[in-house]
Amino acid sequence: MYWILLAGWVCWITLFLVLRKGEPKATQIDRRARIGIVFQVLGFALVWQGRFWLRTPATWQMLMAAALFVLGALLAWTGVLALGRQWRIDAGLNADHDLVTSGPYRLVRHPIYASMFAMFLGTGVLFAPWQLLGTGLLRISGV
């Protein structure tokens, strides 16, 4: 189960570590988006509580977590590729900003956020007690 977790997170986060260096200069940045990052960190922190190292997930939990990790990585990678030169870590606009409607943006407006949600659920299904997963869902949604 730890290999599933490690592989899922490595596939997801590698994209952001590699592409961070080429981030374009924004003409406008919305710093309020960082508040959302705080809520996400709180939600993810809750999932890791509760002595997860003593749990042995059922087969269905491992399969569901693996599927969610694949979905999360797929949404993140295809979302960033669809954004191309417009991709950035901070919420911001470039001078030549265009609305992207190709790739996963045809299906969901925020595929990178959806990928984070899939990673959260995959981790939670694998390790978290249901009460902490529920509380983490409230935190990650900003409630």
Residue frames as a rotation matrix with the C-alpha (Angstrom) as fourth column:
MET 1
0.563 0.826 0.000 0.00
0.826 -0.563 0.000 0.00
0.000 0.000 -1.000 0.00
TYR 2
0.369 -0.498 -0.785 2.91
0.181 -0.790 0.586 2.37
-0.912 -0.359 -0.201 0.64
TRP 3
-0.687 -0.629 0.363 4.17
0.446 0.030 0.895 1.78
-0.574 0.777 0.260 -2.89
ILE 4
-0.012 0.783 0.622 0.78
0.975 -0.128 0.180 2.76
0.220 0.609 -0.762 -4.29
LEU 5
0.784 0.307 -0.540 0.85
0.502 -0.825 0.259 5.95
-0.366 -0.474 -0.801 -2.23
LEU 6
-0.022 -0.901 -0.432 4.44
0.140 -0.431 0.891 6.81
-0.990 -0.041 0.136 -3.13
ALA 7
-0.667 -0.224 0.711 3.99
0.690 0.174 0.702 6.12
-0.281 0.959 0.038 -6.86
GLY 8
0.313 0.882 0.352 0.79
0.937 -0.347 0.035 8.17
0.153 0.318 -0.935 -7.00
TRP 9
0.795 0.000 -0.607 2.28
0.280 -0.887 0.367 11.20
-0.539 -0.461 -0.705 -5.29
VAL 10
-0.286 -0.953 -0.096 5.57
0.237 -0.167 0.957 11.05
-0.929 0.251 0.273 -7.20
CYS 11
-0.454 0.188 0.871 3.73
0.891 0.124 0.437 10.95
-0.026 0.974 -0.223 -10.54
TRP 12
0.608 0.785 0.115 1.56
0.781 -0.618 0.092 13.90
0.143 0.033 -0.989 -9.51
ILE 13
0.774 -0.250 -0.582 4.14
0.178 -0.796 0.579 16.19
-0.607 -0.552 -0.572 -7.91
THR 14
-0.194 -0.904 0.382 6.96
0.713 0.137 0.688 15.63
-0.674 0.406 0.617 -10.44
LEU 15
0.154 0.365 0.918 5.05
0.930 -0.367 -0.010 17.74
0.334 0.856 -0.396 -12.95
PHE 16
0.940 0.315 0.135 4.99
0.249 -0.898 0.363 20.77
0.236 -0.307 -0.922 -10.69
LEU 17
0.526 -0.824 -0.211 8.62
0.188 -0.129 0.974 20.45
-0.829 -0.552 0.087 -9.61
VAL 18
-0.252 -0.631 0.734 9.83
0.854 0.212 0.475 20.20
-0.455 0.746 0.485 -13.19
LEU 19
0.025 0.359 0.933 7.71
0.867 -0.472 0.159 22.98
0.498 0.805 -0.323 -14.67
ARG 20
0.651 0.252 -0.717 8.03
0.673 -0.628 0.391 25.52
-0.352 -0.736 -0.578 -11.85
LYS 21
-0.251 -0.900 -0.356 11.19
0.557 -0.435 0.707 27.00
-0.792 -0.020 0.611 -13.33
GLY 22
-0.820 -0.110 0.561 9.59
0.566 -0.297 0.769 28.09
0.082 0.949 0.306 -16.60
GLU 23
0.055 0.934 -0.353 6.68
0.926 -0.180 -0.331 29.96
-0.373 -0.309 -0.875 -15.05
PRO 24
-0.210 -0.113 0.971 5.81
0.714 -0.697 0.074 33.11
0.668 0.709 0.227 -17.05
LYS 25
-0.952 -0.115 -0.283 5.63
0.271 -0.750 -0.604 36.58
-0.143 -0.652 0.745 -15.49
ALA 26
-0.099 0.992 0.080 2.03
0.994 0.095 0.055 37.51
0.047 0.085 -0.995 -14.70
THR 27
-0.609 -0.003 0.793 0.57
0.182 -0.974 0.136 40.95
0.772 0.227 0.594 -15.24
GLN 28
-0.017 0.669 0.743 -2.01
-0.855 -0.396 0.337 40.33
0.519 -0.630 0.578 -12.51
ILE 29
-0.694 -0.218 -0.686 -1.85
0.137 0.896 -0.423 37.91
0.706 -0.388 -0.592 -9.54
ASP 30
0.358 0.850 0.387 -4.73
-0.484 -0.186 0.855 37.12
0.799 -0.493 0.345 -7.20
ARG 31
-0.667 -0.735 0.120 -3.06
-0.441 0.260 -0.859 36.51
0.601 -0.626 -0.497 -3.83
ARG 32
-0.009 0.745 0.667 -6.39
-0.989 0.093 -0.118 35.45
-0.151 -0.660 0.736 -2.28
ALA 33
0.571 0.201 -0.796 -5.88
-0.493 0.859 -0.136 32.08
0.657 0.470 0.589 -3.94
ARG 34
-0.511 -0.839 -0.188 -3.22
-0.283 0.371 -0.885 31.36
0.811 -0.399 -0.427 -1.32
ILE 35
-0.352 0.498 0.792 -5.97
-0.918 -0.016 -0.397 31.15
-0.185 -0.867 0.463 1.31
GLY 36
0.700 0.627 -0.343 -7.32
-0.700 0.697 -0.154 28.18
0.143 0.348 0.927 -0.61
ILE 37
0.059 -0.777 -0.627 -3.92
-0.235 0.600 -0.765 26.55
0.970 0.193 -0.147 -0.38
VAL 38
-0.713 -0.267 0.649 -4.06
-0.663 -0.047 -0.747 26.89
0.230 -0.963 -0.143 3.42
PHE 39
0.232 0.881 0.412 -7.43
-0.909 0.347 -0.229 25.09
-0.345 -0.322 0.882 3.48
GLN 40
0.681 -0.028 -0.732 -6.04
-0.448 0.775 -0.447 22.36
0.580 0.632 0.515 1.26
VAL 41
-0.431 -0.896 -0.108 -3.03
-0.361 0.281 -0.889 21.87
0.827 -0.345 -0.444 3.52
LEU 42
-0.490 0.333 0.806 -5.37
-0.850 0.026 -0.527 21.56
-0.197 -0.943 0.270 6.53
GLY 43
0.611 0.781 -0.128 -7.50
-0.784 0.575 -0.234 19.00
-0.109 0.243 0.964 4.69
PHE 44
0.404 -0.554 -0.728 -4.49
-0.279 0.683 -0.675 16.95
0.871 0.476 0.121 3.64
ALA 45
-0.623 -0.654 0.429 -3.04
-0.584 0.023 -0.812 17.14
0.521 -0.756 -0.396 7.18
LEU 46
0.005 0.716 0.698 -6.26
-0.947 0.228 -0.227 15.67
-0.322 -0.660 0.679 8.61
VAL 47
0.752 0.285 -0.594 -6.05
-0.543 0.778 -0.314 12.68
0.373 0.559 0.740 6.26
TRP 48
-0.031 -0.885 -0.465 -2.63
-0.184 0.463 -0.867 11.78
0.982 0.059 -0.178 7.67
GLN 49
-0.406 -0.055 0.912 -3.84
-0.901 -0.140 -0.410 11.62
0.150 -0.989 0.007 11.28
GLY 50
0.494 0.809 0.317 -5.14
-0.865 0.494 0.087 8.55
-0.086 -0.317 0.944 13.05
ARG 51
-0.113 -0.630 0.768 -2.32
-0.548 0.685 0.481 5.99
-0.829 -0.366 -0.423 13.18
PHE 52
0.627 0.397 -0.670 -2.50
-0.771 0.196 -0.606 5.07
-0.109 0.897 0.429 9.50
TRP 53
-0.308 -0.855 -0.417 0.60
-0.853 0.442 -0.276 2.88
0.421 0.271 -0.866 9.86
LEU 54
-0.739 0.101 0.667 -1.46
-0.401 0.730 -0.554 0.44
-0.542 -0.676 -0.498 11.96
ARG 55
0.320 0.943 -0.091 -4.16
-0.580 0.119 -0.806 0.06
-0.749 0.311 0.585 9.31
THR 56
-0.803 -0.394 0.446 -4.27
0.129 0.617 0.777 -2.58
-0.581 0.681 -0.445 6.64
PRO 57
-0.309 0.731 -0.608 -6.51
-0.829 -0.520 -0.204 -1.32
-0.466 0.441 0.768 3.86
ALA 58
0.287 0.514 0.808 -8.85
0.080 0.828 -0.555 -3.73
-0.955 0.224 0.196 2.14
THR 59
-0.498 -0.471 0.729 -8.18
0.704 0.272 0.656 -4.68
-0.507 0.840 0.196 -1.46
TRP 60
0.348 0.704 0.619 -11.00
0.920 -0.383 -0.081 -2.44
0.180 0.597 -0.781 -2.67
GLN 61
0.840 -0.087 -0.536 -9.42
0.167 -0.898 0.408 0.50
-0.516 -0.432 -0.739 -0.86
MET 62
-0.192 -0.981 -0.040 -6.05
0.142 -0.068 0.987 -0.09
-0.971 0.184 0.153 -2.51
LEU 63
-0.406 0.104 0.908 -7.67
0.898 0.227 0.376 -0.44
-0.167 0.968 -0.186 -5.94
MET 64
0.684 0.711 0.160 -9.79
0.725 -0.688 -0.044 2.68
0.079 0.146 -0.986 -5.46
ALA 65
0.570 -0.562 -0.600 -6.77
0.034 -0.713 0.700 4.66
-0.821 -0.419 -0.387 -4.22
ALA 66
-0.481 -0.777 0.405 -4.70
0.440 0.185 0.879 3.53
-0.758 0.601 0.253 -7.22
ALA 67
-0.046 0.551 0.833 -7.50
0.991 -0.079 0.107 4.56
0.125 0.831 -0.542 -9.60
LEU 68
0.886 0.388 -0.253 -7.81
0.435 -0.885 0.167 7.96
-0.159 -0.258 -0.953 -7.91
PHE 69
0.172 -0.909 -0.380 -4.03
0.070 -0.373 0.925 8.49
-0.983 -0.186 -0.001 -8.08
VAL 70
-0.543 -0.313 0.779 -4.02
0.754 0.228 0.616 7.66
-0.371 0.922 0.112 -11.80
LEU 71
0.401 0.782 0.477 -6.95
0.886 -0.463 0.014 10.03
0.232 0.418 -0.879 -12.36
GLY 72
0.792 -0.132 -0.597 -5.21
0.245 -0.825 0.508 12.76
-0.560 -0.549 -0.621 -10.34
ALA 73
-0.258 -0.964 -0.060 -1.95
0.212 -0.117 0.970 12.44
-0.943 0.238 0.234 -12.25
LEU 74
-0.396 0.175 0.901 -3.76
0.913 0.183 0.365 12.28
-0.101 0.967 -0.233 -15.59
LEU 75
0.690 0.715 0.112 -5.81
0.719 -0.695 0.011 15.41
0.086 0.073 -0.994 -14.87
ALA 76
0.573 -0.538 -0.618 -2.77
0.086 -0.711 0.698 17.34
-0.815 -0.453 -0.361 -13.65
TRP 77
-0.456 -0.849 0.267 -0.49
0.350 0.104 0.931 16.41
-0.818 0.518 0.250 -16.53
THR 78
-0.308 0.388 0.869 -3.06
0.945 0.018 0.327 16.93
0.111 0.922 -0.372 -19.27
GLY 79
0.753 0.599 -0.274 -4.28
0.640 -0.762 0.095 20.15
-0.152 -0.247 -0.957 -17.63
VAL 80
0.269 -0.752 -0.602 -0.80
0.031 -0.618 0.785 21.64
-0.963 -0.230 -0.143 -17.53
LEU 81
-0.643 -0.504 0.576 -0.09
0.547 0.223 0.807 20.55
-0.535 0.834 0.133 -21.10
ALA 82
0.142 0.782 0.607 -3.35
0.977 -0.211 0.042 22.13
0.161 0.587 -0.793 -22.29
LEU 83
0.814 0.143 -0.563 -2.47
0.341 -0.902 0.263 25.40
-0.470 -0.406 -0.784 -20.55
GLY 84
0.467 -0.707 0.531 0.95
0.750 -0.002 -0.662 25.47
0.469 0.707 0.529 -22.18
ARG 85
-0.514 -0.770 0.379 2.70
0.508 -0.629 -0.589 28.81
0.691 -0.110 0.714 -21.65
GLN 86
0.005 0.608 0.794 -0.20
-0.422 -0.718 0.553 30.06
0.907 -0.338 0.253 -19.49
TRP 87
0.585 0.217 -0.781 0.43
0.483 0.681 0.551 27.55
0.651 -0.700 0.293 -16.69
ARG 88
-0.323 -0.673 0.666 1.62
-0.347 -0.570 -0.745 29.00
0.880 -0.471 -0.050 -13.40
ILE 89
-0.672 0.019 -0.741 1.59
0.623 0.556 -0.551 28.12
0.401 -0.831 -0.385 -9.68
ASP 90
-0.766 0.388 -0.513 -0.07
0.145 -0.672 -0.726 31.37
-0.627 -0.631 0.458 -8.53
ALA 91
0.210 0.876 0.435 -3.51
0.898 0.003 -0.440 32.35
-0.387 0.483 -0.786 -9.76
GLY 92
-0.208 -0.352 -0.913 -2.65
-0.004 -0.933 0.360 35.04
-0.978 0.078 0.193 -12.28
LEU 93
0.824 0.477 0.304 -3.14
0.343 0.007 -0.939 36.36
-0.450 0.879 -0.158 -15.77
ASN 94
-0.370 -0.903 0.219 -0.52
0.713 -0.125 0.690 36.84
-0.596 0.412 0.690 -18.46
ALA 95
-0.485 0.135 -0.864 -0.65
-0.375 -0.925 0.066 39.79
-0.790 0.356 0.499 -20.84
ASP 96
-0.575 0.232 -0.785 -1.62
-0.780 0.137 0.611 37.44
0.249 0.963 0.102 -23.69
HIS 97
-0.728 0.323 0.605 -4.05
-0.260 0.687 -0.679 35.31
-0.635 -0.651 -0.416 -21.67
ASP 98
-0.493 0.632 -0.598 -6.48
-0.656 0.182 0.733 33.05
0.572 0.753 0.325 -23.57
LEU 99
0.161 0.629 0.761 -9.33
-0.889 0.427 -0.165 30.96
-0.429 -0.649 0.628 -22.20
VAL 100
-0.818 -0.499 -0.285 -8.29
-0.570 0.767 0.293 27.32
0.072 0.403 -0.912 -22.61
THR 101
0.217 0.944 0.247 -11.10
-0.886 0.297 -0.355 24.97
-0.409 -0.142 0.902 -23.64
SER 102
0.317 -0.180 -0.931 -9.09
-0.617 0.707 -0.347 22.03
0.720 0.684 0.113 -24.97
GLY 103
-0.675 -0.608 -0.417 -7.86
-0.153 0.668 -0.728 18.86
0.721 -0.428 -0.545 -23.30
PRO 104
-0.591 0.457 -0.664 -9.39
0.782 0.525 -0.335 18.22
0.196 -0.717 -0.669 -19.89
TYR 105
-0.861 0.267 -0.433 -10.74
-0.058 -0.897 -0.439 21.79
-0.505 -0.353 0.787 -19.87
ARG 106
-0.650 0.691 -0.315 -13.46
-0.414 0.025 0.910 20.52
0.637 0.722 0.270 -22.24
LEU 107
-0.124 0.578 -0.806 -14.78
0.432 0.763 0.481 18.39
0.893 -0.289 -0.344 -19.37
VAL 108
0.486 0.191 -0.853 -13.95
0.874 -0.137 0.467 20.28
-0.027 -0.972 -0.234 -16.18
ARG 109
0.887 -0.051 0.459 -13.16
0.067 -0.969 -0.237 23.95
0.457 0.241 -0.856 -15.60
HIS 110
0.383 -0.771 0.509 -10.34
-0.917 -0.382 0.112 23.34
0.108 -0.510 -0.853 -13.10
PRO 111
0.754 -0.046 -0.655 -8.65
-0.101 0.978 -0.185 20.01
0.649 0.206 0.733 -13.88
ILE 112
-0.359 -0.931 -0.073 -5.58
-0.027 0.088 -0.996 20.74
0.933 -0.355 -0.057 -11.73
TYR 113
-0.458 0.303 0.836 -7.79
-0.883 -0.264 -0.388 21.43
0.103 -0.916 0.388 -8.69
ALA 114
0.679 0.723 -0.127 -9.78
-0.718 0.690 0.095 18.31
0.156 0.027 0.987 -9.56
SER 115
0.278 -0.665 -0.693 -6.48
-0.008 0.720 -0.694 16.40
0.961 0.198 0.195 -9.65
MET 116
-0.699 -0.506 0.506 -5.66
-0.458 -0.226 -0.860 17.65
0.549 -0.832 -0.074 -6.15
PHE 117
0.068 0.826 0.560 -9.07
-0.993 0.108 -0.039 16.46
-0.093 -0.554 0.827 -4.99
ALA 118
0.750 0.161 -0.641 -8.45
-0.353 0.918 -0.182 13.02
0.559 0.363 0.745 -6.54
MET 119
-0.258 -0.924 -0.283 -5.08
-0.027 0.299 -0.954 12.82
0.966 -0.239 -0.102 -4.75
PHE 120
-0.569 0.150 0.808 -6.74
-0.800 -0.327 -0.503 13.82
0.188 -0.933 0.306 -1.48
LEU 121
0.499 0.852 0.155 -9.45
-0.866 0.497 0.060 11.17
-0.026 -0.164 0.986 -1.87
GLY 122
0.504 -0.384 -0.774 -6.94
-0.166 0.836 -0.523 8.51
0.848 0.392 0.358 -2.90
THR 123
-0.627 -0.769 0.126 -4.83
-0.209 0.010 -0.978 9.19
0.750 -0.640 -0.167 0.17
GLY 124
-0.402 0.557 0.726 -7.90
-0.915 -0.242 -0.322 9.35
-0.004 -0.794 0.608 2.40
VAL 125
0.660 0.668 -0.345 -9.44
-0.691 0.720 0.072 6.13
0.296 0.191 0.936 1.10
LEU 126
0.195 -0.687 -0.699 -6.14
-0.009 0.712 -0.702 4.35
0.981 0.144 0.133 1.62
PHE 127
-0.618 -0.712 -0.334 -5.30
0.357 0.125 -0.926 5.59
0.701 -0.691 0.177 5.12
ALA 128
-0.811 0.178 0.558 -7.79
-0.467 -0.771 -0.433 7.83
0.353 -0.612 0.708 6.88
PRO 129
-0.693 0.714 -0.094 -10.57
0.580 0.475 -0.662 6.86
-0.428 -0.514 -0.743 9.24
TRP 130
-0.215 0.687 0.694 -13.87
0.884 -0.165 0.437 7.95
0.415 0.708 -0.572 7.69
GLN 131
0.661 0.469 -0.586 -14.40
0.703 -0.661 0.264 10.67
-0.264 -0.586 -0.766 10.32
LEU 132
-0.063 -0.780 -0.623 -11.08
0.223 -0.619 0.753 12.35
-0.973 -0.091 0.213 9.47
LEU 133
-0.747 -0.141 0.649 -11.70
0.651 0.043 0.758 11.96
-0.134 0.989 0.059 5.76
GLY 134
0.237 0.931 0.277 -15.06
0.922 -0.305 0.236 13.71
0.305 0.200 -0.931 6.18
THR 135
0.652 -0.069 -0.755 -13.57
0.417 -0.799 0.433 16.51
-0.633 -0.597 -0.492 8.25
GLY 136
-0.465 -0.883 -0.061 -10.74
0.336 -0.239 0.911 16.85
-0.819 0.404 0.408 5.75
LEU 137
-0.373 0.439 0.818 -13.31
0.910 -0.001 0.416 17.15
0.183 0.899 -0.399 2.95
LEU 138
0.722 0.658 -0.215 -14.85
0.691 -0.701 0.175 20.09
-0.036 -0.275 -0.961 4.79
ARG 139
0.307 -0.697 -0.648 -11.44
0.194 -0.620 0.760 21.74
-0.932 -0.359 -0.056 5.22
ILE 140
-0.641 -0.625 0.446 -10.33
0.531 0.060 0.845 21.21
-0.555 0.778 0.293 1.64
SER 141
-0.094 0.692 0.716 -13.58
0.929 -0.197 0.313 22.73
0.358 0.694 -0.624 0.41
GLY 142
-0.740 -0.312 0.596 -13.06
0.163 -0.943 -0.291 25.80
0.652 -0.118 0.749 2.59
VAL 143
0.367 0.925 0.096 -15.95
0.008 -0.106 0.994 25.15
0.930 -0.364 -0.046 4.97
